[in-house]
Amino acid sequence: MNYFSKHFARIFLIFIAVFLVFKVYFAFFVANGYPFGDWLINYQDGGFKRRGLLGTFVFFLYEFFHIKVQYTVFFLQFSFHFLFFYYLVRLIELKRYSILEFIFLFTPFCLWGFVSDSGMGARKDGVLWFMLSFFTYCLAKGAMNRYRWYFFYTMFFVSVFIHESFVFFFPCFIVLYYYHTKKIKLSKIVLIALSFCVPAVIIFLFGMKDLGSAYTMNVIKACGIDFQEGNIFVWKEEGLLKLDYYYKSLYDFSLYGITFVLQFGYVFFYLKIKEFKKDDIKKLIFFFFVCLFSALPLFLIAIDVGRWFYNLFIFWGLLIVSILPNREVKTEVFDYKIILSKKNFCFIVLIFVSNFLYRAPSCFTGMETAAPLRRIMHLLGYL
C-alpha cells in the first residue's frame, strides 16, 4: 500500500492511458456518427466552415501520406484527453491532497461522465478540457510569463476553429486568471475575450454554411469505416434557437435540473469538508453562475445540455482544486485519518452510491440508471 500510495499519480495516469485506449476504441464502434464524425469536418470538402480545422489536418494526412482518417482521429482524441489528465494530476500534486480530491473530481456530473458516457473521451471537448487544465496548472504554479501568455492567446484563437462552442467558456479562463492573480488587469481580460470572440465572429460571418459532405463520405467509405446512418453530416439545423426540441422533450431535459442540483450539492459538501470560509464559498458559487449565465446562449442554440454542464463542472472542479493549500511536504494519498473521519467517509460513500445509482448523459435526457445498477436489475428480472 505504501508503494501504491507513493506512486499513485503515475499509476493513475497509466490507468487513464489504458482506459483512454479502450474508450476511444469503444466510442468509435458505438457512437461514431457524432463524437467521431465531428473530428472529420474539414475545409477540403466545400471550403471554410465551422469546426473544420482539425478535420482539415486529418484529411491532409490522408491525402498526402495515406494515413487512414480514423487513425489520426484516434491519436488526437487520445492526446488531448491524456494531456488534460496529465496537467490535472500535475495540478493536484502542487496541493496538499489525498484520495478525497480524486473522488471529488469523479462525481457523477464531473469526470465520472468520462466513465459513464460513451461519447465523453471521444468528443472535441477534450481540447477545451486540456486548455483549462494546462492554463490552471500554469497559473497555480506561477509559471505564466509573457511568451506563455502569447501561447495561450494563440491556442484560444485556434481552438474556436476546432469547435465554435468554446467561445462560450472564455469567462472560465478569466475567472481562473482572477483567482490566481488576485487582480483584474483589463488588458489581459480583453485579450482573453478577443482571442475567443474574434474567430467566433469570423465563423459566424463566413462559416455557418452547409457546404456538403460528398468527398468526406467517400473517404470515410474508402477507409473502411462502418459509419452510422445517423451522423453529424446528415444533421440538419432547423433555425438558430432549438426551443422546439426542449418543448418536445420537456420531461427528459427537465431531469438535468435534478442532476444539476445533486452535483451542486456534492460540490458544496466537499467545500464544507475542506473548511472553506463562508465568504469564499459564496464567491466560488457567484463566479460559477457567472460562467453558467455566460454559456446560456449555447444551451439555446445546441441541445447537448449535458456536455455544457460537464464542461462547467469540470472547470469548477479545476478551480476549486487549484485554490487548495499548497503542499509543503510529501502527502499520503491514502491517509486513513482523513478517509475515516466522519464527514469525509460520508462524502466518499455518497459519491460511490451516487455513481452506482445514476448517470448524467451528455445529451437528450438528464438522468439515467447507471450501468452497474441496470445490470443487477436485469439479472434480477426487473428489466
N, C-alpha and C positions, 0 to 999 in steps of 0.2 A: 504493500500500500504506500509506503514511503517513496518508492521509486515512481509509482504511478502518480502520486501527488506532486513529486518534484518535477516530473516531465509532462504534466497534464496538458500544458499548452501545445507542445509538439504532438502528443498523442491525439489531442482533439483535432488539430489541423490535418493529421494523417487520416483520421476517420472522416473528416469533411471531404478530403480529396477523393477518397474511395467512394463515399456516398454520392458525391457530385458526378462521378463517372456513371454510377447506376442511375442517378436522377436524370441526367441528360439523355441517356440511352432509353430510359423508361418513357420520358416525356415525348421523345421522338416517335414512339410507336402508339402512344395513347392520345396524344394531343398535338400532332404535328401541323394541323391545319392553321392554328393561330400562334401559339408560342414559338414554334419553329418557323412557320411561314413568315412571321413578322421580320425575321432576320434576312429574308430573301428579297424584300422590296428594294429596288435598285433604279439607278438612273439610265442604265443601258436600254431598258425596256420603255421607251417613250419619252425620256427626258427627265428633267428635275421634278421631284415630288417629295412629299414629306416622308420621313423615316428611311430615306433611300441610301444614306451614306455607307453604312456597313455592308449592306447588300451589294453595293457597287464594288466594294473591295472583294467580297465573296465571289462575285461573278468575274471580276478581273483575274483572280487566281484560277478560276475555271477555264477562262478563255485562253490565257497565255501559258498556264502551267498544267492544265488538265487535272486540277485537283477537284474532286467531286465537291459540290457545294455543301453537302451535309457534313463533310469532314472539317471544313473551315468553320462552319457554324458551331459544331461540337467544340472546337478549340476555343472559339470566342465565348461561348456560353460557360465553359469550364473556367476560363481565365478570369473573366470579370467577377464571377461569383466566388472563386477561390481568393482573389485579391481582396474582395470585401471581407471575407472571414479572416484573412491574414492580418489586415490592418485593424480589424475588430479585436483580435487576440492581442496584437501589439498594444493597442489602447488599454485593454484590461490589465495587461502586465505592468503598465505605468502606475496602477492604482493598488490600494490595499484591498485585495479581492479574495473571494472564496468561491466555492461551487454555487453559492447563492446567486451570484451575478449571472452565471450561465443559465441557471434556472429562470431567473427574471427575464432574460432575453429570449428564452424559448417558451414564453407564454403563448396561449392559443392564437392571438391576433398579432403576434410579432413573429419571431423566427420559427416558431413551431409550424407555421404555414409552409415553410421550406420543406418540412417533412410531410405534412398532411395534404398539401395541394399539389396535384400532378403538374400543373403549369409553372409553379414557382420553382426557381432554379434553372428555368429554361427561357424565361422572358428577358426582354431588354431592360427591365427594371434593375437587373444586376449591375448595369452600368451606373445607374443612379446610386445604388447602394454602395458601390465601390467608391464613387466620388464622395459620398457622405462619410464613409469610414476613414478614407485617406485624409480628407480635409480635417475631420475631427482629430485624428491622431496627430497630424502636424501641428494643429493649434494647441492641443493638450501638452505636447512635448516642447512647445516653444520653438518650433523649427521652421517658422514662416519668415523667410527673407524675401527680398524684392523679386528675385528670379522665380521663387516658388509661387509667389502671387501671380506672376505673369503666366506661369504654367497652368495654374488653376483657372485663370480667366480664359485662357485658350481652351482648356478642357470643357469648361462650362459652355462656351460658344459652340464648340464642335458637337457636344452631346445633344443639343437640341435638334441637330440634323440626323441624329440616331433615333431619337423619339421626341416628338414635339411636346409630349405631356410633361417633360422635365421642367419646362418653363414655370409651371405652377408651383414648383417646390423651391424656387430660388429664395423665398423668405426663410426656409430652414437653414440655409447657409449663412444668411445674415444673422439669424439668432445664434448659431454656433459661434460666429465671429464675435458677436457682442458678449457672449458668456465668457469667452476666453481672453478677451482684451479689456473687458470692463469699461469700454468706451464706445462711443458712436462717432466714427470718423466718416463724414459724409462722402468723401471721395471713394472709400472702399465700398460703401453700400451702393453707391451709384454704379461703380464698375461691376460689382457682382450682378446687380439688376440688369445692366445693359448687356453683359455677357450672355445672359439668358434671353432677354427680350428682343434684342436686335435680330438674331437668327429666327426667332418666332415670328416677327413681323415679315421677314423675307419669305418664310414658308407660307404664311397666311396670304401674302400678295401673289406669290408665284407658284406655290407648290401644292395647292389644295385642289388638284385636278385629277380625275380618273383617266390615266393615260394608257390603260390596257395592260395585259399581262401575258400575251401570247408567247413571247420569247421566253419569259420566265417559266411558264408552264412546260414548254418544250424542253428546257434544260432540266427541270425537275424530273421529267419523264426519262430523259437521257441518262440521268444519274441513278436511275433505278429506284426512285423514292415512291413508295405507295402513299401518295398524298391524299389526305381526307377530302371528300367531296365538299363538305362544309369547311371552307378555309377563308383566309383573310382576303384572297384575291376575288372571291365571289360575293363578299360582303358589300352591300350597297348602303351608303349613307342616306338616310331619309331626314334631311334637314339638320341644322346645326344643333339644336336642342333635342334631347332624347326624352322629353317628358312623357310621350306616349308609351314608351317602354315601362316607365315607372307606374303609370296608370294601369297598364295591362297586368302587371305582376306586382301589385302593391303589397300583398302579403309577404311574398318572398323577399322583396327589398326591405320591408319593414323589419325583418329579422336581423338586419345589420344593426338596428338600434339596440337589440339585446346584446349581441356580441361586442358592440362598441362599449356599452355600459359595463359589461363584465370585464373587458380588458382595461378600461379606465379604473375599475376597482382594484385589479391586480397591481397596477402601477402605483395607485395611492397607498395600498397596503405595503408595498415594497419601500416607498418613501418614508412611511411611518416606522418601518423596521430599521431603516438606516438612520433614523433620528434626524431627518431633515427638519429644519425650523419651519414653523407655520408660514412665515413670510416667503421663505424660499419655495415652499410647495405652491403657494399662490402664484408666485412668479413663473414657475415652471408650467403650471396649468394655463396661465394667461398667454404665454408665448406659444404653447401648443395650439390653443384655439385661434391665435393669430394666424398660424400656419394653416390650420384647418379651414378657416374662412377664406384665406387666400386661394386655397385649392377648390373652393366650392364651384367655380365655373367649370372645372374639369369634371365634377360629378354630373353636371347638367349636359355636357356635350359628349361624354363617354360613359358607358354603363358598367364598366368594370369596377364597381364600387369597392369591392374587397381589396383590389390591387391598390387603390389610392389610400385606403385606410392602413393597409400593411406598410406602405411607404412612409406614412406619417408616424405610425407607432414605432417603426424601426428607427426613424430619425429621433424620436423622443427617447427611445432606449439608449441610443448612442450619446445623446446629450446628457442624460442622467448619469450614465456610467462615466462620462468624461469629467464630471464635476465631483466625483467621489474623492476622498482624501488620497493624496499621493502615497505611494509605497516607499517606506523608509528602510525597511528590512525585508528579507525574503519571506513571503507569506505561505501559509499552509492551506492548500486548496480545500482539503478535507479536514478542516478544523472541527472536531466533534463538539466542542463547546459552542461553536456558532451554529452548527447544524441542529443540535438537540435542544437549543434554547427554545422556549415555548412558542414565541411568535414566529421565529424562523422555521421551526418544524411545521407549524400550522400552514405557513405560506408554501412550503415545499409540497406538503400533502395536497393542498388546494390546487396547485398547478398540475401535479400529476393526475389528480382526479379529473380536473377540467379537460386536460389533453386526452384523457381516456374517454370522456363522455361526448364531447362535441368538437367540431372543427368549424372554422370560418372560411368558406370558399372565396376564391378571388373574384368571382362574378356570379350574377344571376340570382343567387339566394344567399341569405345572410347567415344561415346556420344549418348544419347537417350533423347527423350522428357520426361520431368518429369511427374510423375503421376498426379499431380493436373491439369496441362495444358492438358494432354492427356484426362482426364475425361471431362473437359469443351469442348474440341474439339469433343469428342464423343457425348456429349449432343447436340451440335450444328450441328451434322451430318457431320463433316469433317473427321471422322474416321469410 
